[in-house]
Amino acid sequence: MSVHDNNEATAIAGGSDLAERRAASGKRTAVTASWRELLGPEHAGAAIVPAVGVLVGAVNIYLASSLLPTVVADIGGSGFYAWNMTIYLVAMVIATMLVSQLSGRWGNVGAYLLGFGAFLVGSLACAVSPVMPLLLAGRAVQGLGAGLLSGLGFAAVRSALPERLWARGNALMSAMYGVGNFVGPALGGLFAQFGAWRPAFVAMAVIAAVCGLFVPRVLPRGERGDARAPVPLVSLLLVTAATAAVSLAGVLPGAMAIASGIVVALLLVAGFVVHERRSEVRVFPRTTYQPGSPLKWVYLTLALLAFGVAVESFVPLFGQRLGGLAPVVAGFFGAAISLGWSSTQLVSSSAVKERTIRRLRIIGPLLLALGFLVQGLLQRQDAPVWLVVVWVPVLFVAGAGIGLAYPHLAVAVMSSTQDPEEGRRAAAAIATVTSLSIAFGTAVAGVLVNLGGRSMLDSARYTLFGFAIICAVGAFTARAASRSRSVSARTVTVFDAKEMS
């Protein structure tokens, strides 16, 4: 056997999918890769601090929305109402795209301190803002910190935890999105009830400060690059423009205006993909664009799962108008999707057999789509109480579809390369895909709701049936990832071996 063949064989063995390595390790892996180990003395800090970072970013997506009526009553600025969410989401997506550059330059600790610091400054700026434009500026800084913390959460799983704990770590990080979607509106509503919107932002700043103090103690500093990594400026501008277009589409009046905004956003995303394929400076790892690579299909499946989360923004509306629910109760109904997502993945992450993991990746999108389909069929004008109660488990099941697949898809992303820099980029892109997809989902849901016109029943059915169709596509992308995985393992790892040699 030649030296080249030896290198190729070694590379192929080293680049195998993580699930295969776990299956080969048998019962020992199944025993050691436990929640007790992840949250035990050795790894607890490296897991909990990043998880809190993801959580504060997720909480603040909806916290400010719940506070905004109180804010407007105090400082005015109702004309800027719709910009609150848009600015935050755009800043968040921008920051997730810079995670690999910042962590490569300053290491985990430096990047985390920057993220918590930006979030703290942004929160305090919101707390002391006398007028709405300054509050929106604070939300932009807050969004930059939140996006950085979200991307770093997944990157920290890859760099700070052993491979056997990646599934558990990813489940914990992504569960924070679900918990945040539940806690954000409730916490914001609680502060708003007492007119205390400024203390709400101060509380977020205090949490960021406390976490920042723990960062140097619990996180490994991580690897730093010898040179400054170039910023993918063109990719950054294209995705920023796409996020802004789709976020604005969600608040534009009229279905045609919203649809036009989504079309513009899709064209910008297409331009982003074309540029990334040709450029040496990119956001996604080079593996994504290699022939036969499953990574593009994995990212698409993640995107379709996150896309479904947007439905919960409109569930409270349907609950109030069709089921006669009080606003507070309807809000908790909307959180059923996040609750199903968060709780299910804490269990599904224990799967270790390759066949089981492949099935979960495919079943997840199907279950999500089935939940939306059944929920659409259950919609009625002036629905009786018993029917409204049934909505909760159905929405929970839909969210469970996300939880079944998400942590294993995230592990597949992290296992796509052995190169540390590419690994950071791949892991951080999980947050980029999730944030961008939720923004797209919210805008698409707005279009579908408007299609119903004056009939809230038609709006609910269009939205739920439409999302059922879109999310079901995730089963096909997950299957495509499974089919191309074996080809990709050979292609990608040989490429990496040649680069290292």
C-alpha positions in Angstrom: 0.0 0.0 0.0 1.4 3.4 -1.0 1.8 6.4 1.4 -1.1 8.1 -0.3 -3.3 5.1 0.2 -2.3 4.9 3.8 -3.2 8.6 4.3 -6.5 8.1 2.5 -7.4 5.1 4.6 -6.5 6.9 7.8 -8.5 10.0 6.8 -11.5 7.9 6.0 -11.4 6.2 9.3 -10.9 9.5 11.2 -13.7 11.2 9.4 -16.5 8.7 9.9 -19.8 9.9 11.1 -19.9 10.3 14.9 -22.9 8.1 15.2 -21.0 5.2 13.6 -18.2 5.7 16.1 -20.6 5.7 19.0 -22.3 2.6 17.6 -19.0 0.8 17.4 -18.1 1.7 21.0 -21.2 -0.2 22.2 -22.6 -0.2 25.7 -19.7 1.7 27.2 -20.7 4.9 25.2 -24.3 4.4 26.0 -23.5 4.4 29.7 -20.9 7.2 29.8 -22.6 9.7 27.5 -25.2 10.6 30.1 -26.8 13.7 31.5 -25.1 13.0 34.8 -21.7 13.2 33.2 -22.6 16.3 31.2 -23.9 18.1 34.3 -21.3 16.6 36.6 -18.4 18.5 38.2 -16.1 18.0 35.2 -18.3 19.4 32.5 -21.1 21.3 34.2 -19.6 24.8 33.9 -18.7 24.2 30.2 -22.2 23.2 29.5 -24.3 25.5 31.7 -22.7 28.8 31.0 -23.0 28.4 27.2 -26.6 27.2 27.7 -27.5 30.3 29.6 -25.9 32.4 26.9 -28.2 30.8 24.3 -31.1 31.1 26.7 -30.8 34.9 27.3 -30.6 35.5 23.5 -33.8 33.4 23.0 -35.6 35.0 25.9 -35.0 38.5 24.6 -36.5 37.7 21.2 -40.0 37.8 22.8 -39.3 39.6 26.1 -39.1 43.0 24.5 -42.2 42.2 22.3 -44.2 41.6 25.5 -42.8 44.8 27.1 -43.3 47.0 24.0 -46.9 48.2 24.6 -45.8 49.4 28.1 -42.6 51.0 26.6 -44.6 52.9 24.0 -47.0 54.2 26.6 -44.0 55.5 28.6 -41.6 56.9 26.0 -43.7 57.0 22.8 -42.4 55.8 19.4 -45.4 53.7 18.2 -44.2 54.3 14.6 -41.1 52.3 15.4 -43.1 49.4 16.9 -42.4 46.9 14.1 -38.7 47.6 14.1 -38.2 46.1 17.5 -38.1 42.5 16.3 -36.5 43.2 13.0 -33.4 45.0 14.3 -32.8 42.4 16.9 -33.1 39.5 14.5 -30.9 41.1 11.9 -28.2 41.9 14.4 -28.5 38.4 15.8 -28.0 36.7 12.4 -25.0 39.0 11.6 -23.3 38.0 14.9 -23.8 34.3 14.4 -21.9 34.6 11.1 -18.9 36.1 12.8 -18.5 33.5 15.5 -15.8 31.4 13.9 -13.7 34.5 13.2 -14.0 35.9 16.7 -13.4 32.6 18.5 -10.5 31.8 16.2 -8.9 35.1 17.0 -9.6 35.4 20.7 -10.5 31.9 21.8 -13.6 30.7 23.6 -13.1 32.9 26.7 -12.4 36.1 24.8 -15.3 35.6 22.4 -17.7 34.8 25.2 -16.6 37.8 27.2 -17.3 39.9 24.1 -20.7 38.3 23.7 -21.8 38.8 27.3 -20.3 42.3 27.3 -22.3 43.4 24.2 -25.4 41.9 25.6 -24.9 43.7 28.9 -24.2 47.1 27.3 -27.2 46.6 25.0 -29.5 45.7 27.8 -28.4 48.7 29.9 -28.9 51.0 26.9 -32.5 49.7 26.6 -33.1 50.2 30.3 -32.1 53.9 30.3 -33.4 54.9 26.9 -35.5 58.0 27.0 -36.8 57.7 23.4 -37.6 54.8 21.1 -34.7 55.3 18.6 -32.2 54.9 21.4 -34.0 51.8 22.7 -33.8 50.3 19.2 -30.1 51.1 19.1 -29.8 49.2 22.4 -31.7 46.3 20.9 -29.3 46.2 18.0 -26.3 45.9 20.4 -28.2 43.4 22.4 -28.9 41.3 19.3 -25.2 41.3 18.4 -24.4 39.9 21.8 -27.2 37.4 21.7 -26.2 36.2 18.2 -22.6 35.7 19.3 -23.7 33.8 22.4 -26.0 31.6 20.4 -23.4 30.7 17.8 -20.7 30.2 20.5 -23.1 27.8 22.4 -22.9 25.3 19.6 -19.2 26.0 19.0 -18.4 25.4 22.7 -20.1 22.0 22.6 -17.6 21.0 19.9 -14.5 22.5 21.5 -15.2 22.2 25.2 -16.9 18.8 25.5 -15.7 15.2 24.5 -17.3 13.8 21.4 -19.4 11.3 23.4 -21.3 14.3 25.0 -21.9 16.2 21.8 -25.5 14.9 21.4 -26.4 15.8 25.0 -24.7 19.2 24.7 -26.5 20.0 21.5 -29.8 18.9 23.0 -29.1 21.3 25.9 -28.2 24.2 23.7 -31.2 23.8 21.3 -33.5 23.2 24.3 -32.7 26.8 25.4 -34.4 28.1 22.3 -37.6 26.3 23.3 -37.3 27.4 26.9 -36.6 31.0 25.8 -39.7 31.0 23.6 -41.7 30.0 26.7 -40.1 32.1 29.3 -39.7 35.3 27.2 -43.3 36.2 26.8 -44.2 35.1 30.3 -41.4 37.1 31.9 -42.1 40.1 29.8 -45.7 39.9 30.6 -44.9 39.8 34.3 -42.8 42.9 34.2 -45.3 44.7 32.0 -48.1 43.9 34.5 -46.3 46.2 37.0 -45.2 48.7 34.4 -41.6 47.8 35.2 -40.1 47.5 31.7 -36.8 49.2 32.6 -36.0 46.7 35.5 -36.7 43.9 33.0 -33.7 45.0 30.9 -31.6 45.6 34.0 -32.3 42.0 35.1 -31.0 40.7 31.7 -27.9 42.8 32.1 -27.3 41.4 35.6 -27.6 37.8 34.2 -25.1 38.6 31.5 -22.6 40.1 34.1 -22.8 37.1 36.4 -22.3 34.7 33.5 -19.3 36.8 32.3 -17.7 36.4 35.7 -17.8 32.6 35.4 -16.6 32.4 31.8 -12.8 32.4 32.5 -13.3 29.8 35.3 -15.3 27.2 33.5 -14.5 27.4 29.8 -11.3 26.2 28.1 -9.7 29.1 26.3 -9.8 27.2 22.9 -7.5 27.4 20.0 -6.5 30.7 18.4 -5.5 31.2 14.9 -2.1 32.5 14.1 -3.5 35.1 11.7 -6.6 37.1 11.5 -9.4 35.2 9.7 -10.8 37.3 6.9 -14.4 38.4 7.4 -16.8 37.1 4.7 -18.0 40.6 3.9 -20.0 39.8 0.8 -21.7 36.8 2.4 -22.4 38.9 5.4 -24.0 41.7 3.4 -26.2 39.3 1.4 -27.5 37.4 4.5 -28.1 40.7 6.3 -30.1 42.0 3.4 -32.1 38.8 3.2 -32.8 38.8 6.9 -33.9 42.5 6.8 -36.1 41.8 3.8 -37.8 38.8 5.3 -38.2 40.5 8.7 -39.8 43.6 7.1 -42.0 41.3 5.0 -43.5 40.0 8.2 -44.8 43.4 9.2 -45.8 44.9 5.8 -49.5 45.4 5.1 -51.1 43.2 2.5 -50.3 39.7 1.3 -48.7 40.9 -2.0 -46.3 43.2 -0.2 -45.3 40.4 2.2 -44.9 37.9 -0.6 -42.7 40.4 -2.5 -40.5 40.8 0.5 -40.1 37.0 0.8 -39.2 36.7 -2.9 -36.5 39.4 -2.5 -35.2 37.6 0.5 -35.1 34.2 -1.3 -33.2 35.8 -4.3 -30.7 37.3 -1.8 -30.2 33.8 -0.2 -29.7 32.3 -3.7 -27.1 35.0 -4.4 -25.5 34.1 -1.1 -25.2 30.4 -2.0 -23.8 31.2 -5.4 -21.2 33.5 -3.9 -20.3 31.0 -1.1 -19.6 28.2 -3.7 -17.1 30.3 -5.5 -15.5 32.2 -2.7 -12.5 31.2 -0.5 -13.9 33.4 2.3 -17.2 31.9 3.4 -19.6 31.5 6.3 -20.4 27.8 5.9 -17.6 25.2 5.9 -16.2 24.2 2.5 -17.6 20.7 3.1 -21.1 22.1 2.5 -20.4 22.8 -1.2 -18.4 19.6 -2.1 -20.0 17.1 -4.4 -21.8 14.3 -2.5 -21.5 16.1 0.8 -24.5 15.5 3.1 -23.8 18.7 5.0 -26.0 20.9 2.8 -28.9 18.5 3.4 -28.3 18.4 7.1 -28.4 22.2 7.2 -31.6 22.3 5.1 -33.3 19.8 7.5 -32.3 21.9 10.5 -33.7 25.0 8.7 -37.0 23.3 8.0 -37.3 22.2 11.6 -36.6 25.7 12.9 -39.0 27.1 10.2 -41.8 25.3 12.0 -41.2 27.1 15.2 -42.6 30.3 13.7 -46.1 28.9 13.9 -46.2 29.4 17.7 -46.2 33.2 17.1 -49.7 32.9 15.6 -51.1 30.1 17.8 -52.2 32.6 20.5 -54.1 34.6 17.9 -55.9 31.5 16.7 -56.6 30.5 20.3 -58.1 33.9 21.2 -60.2 34.3 18.0 -61.3 30.7 17.5 -61.2 29.2 21.0 -62.2 32.3 23.0 -59.1 31.9 25.2 -57.9 34.7 27.4 -54.6 36.3 26.2 -52.5 34.8 28.9 -53.9 31.3 28.4 -53.5 31.6 24.6 -49.9 32.6 25.1 -49.2 29.4 27.0 -50.9 27.4 24.2 -48.5 28.9 21.8 -45.6 27.7 23.9 -46.7 24.0 23.6 -44.5 23.7 20.5 -41.4 24.9 22.3 -42.2 22.7 25.3 -42.5 19.6 23.1 -39.2 20.6 21.4 -37.3 21.2 24.6 -38.5 18.2 26.6 -38.3 15.6 23.8 -34.8 16.2 22.7 -33.5 15.8 26.3 -34.7 12.1 25.9 -33.9 11.6 22.2 -30.3 12.6 22.6 -29.7 9.3 24.4 -30.0 7.4 21.1 -26.6 5.9 20.1 -27.4 3.3 17.3 -26.7 4.6 13.8 -30.0 3.1 12.5 -32.0 4.7 15.2 -30.4 8.1 14.7 -31.1 8.0 10.9 -34.7 7.2 11.6 -35.1 10.0 14.2 -33.7 12.5 11.7 -36.4 11.5 9.2 -39.3 10.9 11.7 -38.7 14.4 13.3 -39.8 16.5 10.3 -42.7 14.1 9.5 -44.0 14.3 13.1 -43.7 18.1 13.0 -45.7 18.2 9.7 -48.3 15.7 11.0 -48.8 17.8 14.1 -49.6 20.9 12.0 -51.8 18.8 9.7 -53.9 17.5 12.6 -54.0 20.9 14.3 -55.3 22.4 11.0 -58.1 19.8 10.9 -59.1 20.6 14.5 -59.6 24.3 13.9 -63.2 25.4 14.3 -65.0 28.7 14.7 -66.2 29.1 18.3 -64.5 25.8 19.1 -65.8 23.9 22.2 -63.7 23.7 25.3 -62.9 20.0 24.9 -61.6 20.6 21.4 -59.4 23.6 22.4 -57.9 21.4 25.2 -57.0 18.8 22.5 -54.9 21.4 20.7 -52.2 21.4 23.4 -51.1 17.7 23.1 -51.2 18.1 19.3 -49.0 21.1 19.3 -46.7 19.3 21.8 -46.4 16.4 19.4 -45.5 18.8 16.6 -42.7 20.3 18.7 -41.6 16.8 19.7 -40.7 16.3 16.0 -38.1 19.0 16.3 -36.7 17.6 19.5 -36.4 14.1 18.0 -34.1 15.2 15.2 -32.4 18.5 16.1 -29.6 17.2 18.4 -28.6 14.5 16.1 -28.5 16.8 13.1 -26.3 19.2 15.1 -23.9 16.3 15.9 -23.8 15.4 12.1 -22.8 19.0 11.4 -20.0 19.0 14.1 -18.7 15.6 12.8 -18.4 16.8 9.2 -14.8 17.8 9.5 -11.7 17.2 11.7 -10.2 20.6 11.0 -10.7 22.9 14.1 -11.3 26.1 12.1 -13.8 24.4 9.8 -15.4 22.7 12.8 -15.9 26.1 14.5 -17.5 27.4 11.3 -19.7 24.4 10.9 -21.0 24.5 14.5 -21.6 28.3 14.6 -23.6 28.0 11.4 -26.2 26.0 13.2 -27.3 29.2 15.0 -27.2 31.1 11.8 -29.5 28.6 10.1 -31.8 28.5 13.1 -32.2 32.3 13.5 -32.5 32.9 9.7 -35.1 30.1 9.3 -37.3 31.4 12.2 -37.3 34.8 10.6 -38.3 33.3 7.2 -41.0 31.2 8.9 -42.5 34.2 10.7 -42.8 36.1 7.4 -44.3 33.2 5.5 -46.8 32.6 8.3 -47.8 36.3 8.0 -48.5 35.7 4.3 -50.6 32.7 5.0 -52.5 34.4 7.8 -53.3 37.3 5.4 -54.6 34.9 2.7 -57.5 34.1 5.0 -58.7 37.7 4.8 -61.4 38.4 7.3 -61.9 34.7 8.2 -59.7 33.7 11.0 -60.6 30.1 10.5 -59.3 30.2 6.9 -56.2 32.0 8.1 -55.5 29.3 10.7 -56.0 26.5 8.2 -53.9 28.1 5.5 -51.1 28.6 8.0 -51.1 25.2 9.6 -51.6 23.2 6.3 -49.0 25.3 4.6 -46.5 24.7 7.3 -47.3 21.0 7.3 -46.4 20.8 3.6 -43.2 22.9 3.9 -41.9 21.0 7.0 -42.6 17.6 5.5 -39.9 18.4 2.9 -37.5 18.0 5.8 -38.0 14.2 5.7 -36.7 14.1 2.1 -33.7 16.3 2.9 -32.9 14.1 5.9 -33.1 11.0 3.8 -30.9 12.7 1.2 -28.3 13.4 3.9 -28.3 9.7 5.0 -27.9 8.5 1.4 -25.0 10.8 0.6 -23.2 10.4 4.0 -21.0 7.4 3.1 -19.9 9.1 -0.2 -19.2 12.3 1.7 -17.1 10.7 4.4 -14.7 9.5 1.8 -14.6 12.7 -0.2 -14.3 15.1 2.7 -11.9 13.3 4.8 -9.5 12.6 1.9 -9.7 16.3 1.1 -8.8 17.1 4.7 -6.0 14.6 4.6 -4.5 16.2 1.5 -4.8 19.6 3.1 -3.0 18.5 6.2 -0.2 16.7 4.3 
